[in-house]
Amino acid sequence: MPASPSTGTPGEQPKHLKPGDDAMPGTPGTGEDLCEDCGGTGIRKDGSECPTCEGTGRVIHGIGGG
């Protein structure tokens, strides 16, 4: 069964930024984090797909600082 565009294959890096991403995966100074809007489930409270992470439950955020 092919992977859906929103969830992809585990370990596969998406080819576009999701609304909740700060940068493309693999960008130096970034890391994967749980989506703050759905708590990492990929599903909103109303049962629909989370638009922030596009249903993956994960987003890319800047890390560190200074």
Contacts in CASP RR format, 6 or more apart in sequence:
PFRMAT RR
TARGET T0000
AUTHOR 0000-0000-0000
METHOD contacts of the structure
MODEL  1
MPASPSTGTPGEQPKHLKPGDDAMPGTPGTGEDLCEDCGGTGIRKDGSEC
PTCEGTGRVIHGIGGG
3 9 0 8 1.000
3 12 0 8 1.000
6 49 0 8 1.000
6 54 0 8 1.000
6 55 0 8 1.000
6 56 0 8 1.000
7 55 0 8 1.000
7 56 0 8 1.000
8 14 0 8 1.000
8 56 0 8 1.000
13 24 0 8 1.000
13 25 0 8 1.000
13 26 0 8 1.000
14 25 0 8 1.000
14 56 0 8 1.000
17 23 0 8 1.000
17 24 0 8 1.000
17 60 0 8 1.000
18 52 0 8 1.000
18 53 0 8 1.000
18 54 0 8 1.000
18 56 0 8 1.000
18 59 0 8 1.000
19 51 0 8 1.000
19 52 0 8 1.000
19 53 0 8 1.000
19 54 0 8 1.000
20 35 0 8 1.000
20 52 0 8 1.000
20 53 0 8 1.000
20 59 0 8 1.000
20 60 0 8 1.000
21 59 0 8 1.000
21 60 0 8 1.000
21 61 0 8 1.000
22 30 0 8 1.000
22 59 0 8 1.000
22 60 0 8 1.000
22 61 0 8 1.000
22 62 0 8 1.000
23 30 0 8 1.000
23 60 0 8 1.000
23 62 0 8 1.000
24 60 0 8 1.000
25 31 0 8 1.000
25 32 0 8 1.000
25 60 0 8 1.000
26 60 0 8 1.000
27 60 0 8 1.000
29 62 0 8 1.000
29 63 0 8 1.000
29 64 0 8 1.000
30 60 0 8 1.000
30 61 0 8 1.000
30 62 0 8 1.000
30 63 0 8 1.000
31 60 0 8 1.000
31 61 0 8 1.000
31 62 0 8 1.000
31 63 0 8 1.000
32 58 0 8 1.000
32 59 0 8 1.000
32 60 0 8 1.000
33 58 0 8 1.000
33 59 0 8 1.000
33 60 0 8 1.000
33 61 0 8 1.000
34 40 0 8 1.000
34 57 0 8 1.000
34 58 0 8 1.000
34 59 0 8 1.000
35 42 0 8 1.000
35 50 0 8 1.000
35 52 0 8 1.000
35 53 0 8 1.000
35 55 0 8 1.000
35 56 0 8 1.000
35 57 0 8 1.000
35 58 0 8 1.000
35 59 0 8 1.000
36 52 0 8 1.000
36 59 0 8 1.000
37 44 0 8 1.000
37 50 0 8 1.000
37 52 0 8 1.000
37 53 0 8 1.000
38 44 0 8 1.000
38 50 0 8 1.000
38 52 0 8 1.000
38 53 0 8 1.000
38 55 0 8 1.000
38 57 0 8 1.000
39 57 0 8 1.000
40 53 0 8 1.000
40 57 0 8 1.000
40 58 0 8 1.000
41 50 0 8 1.000
41 57 0 8 1.000
42 49 0 8 1.000
42 50 0 8 1.000
42 53 0 8 1.000
42 55 0 8 1.000
42 56 0 8 1.000
42 57 0 8 1.000
43 49 0 8 1.000
43 50 0 8 1.000
43 55 0 8 1.000
44 50 0 8 1.000
49 55 0 8 1.000
50 57 0 8 1.000
52 59 0 8 1.000
53 59 0 8 1.000
END
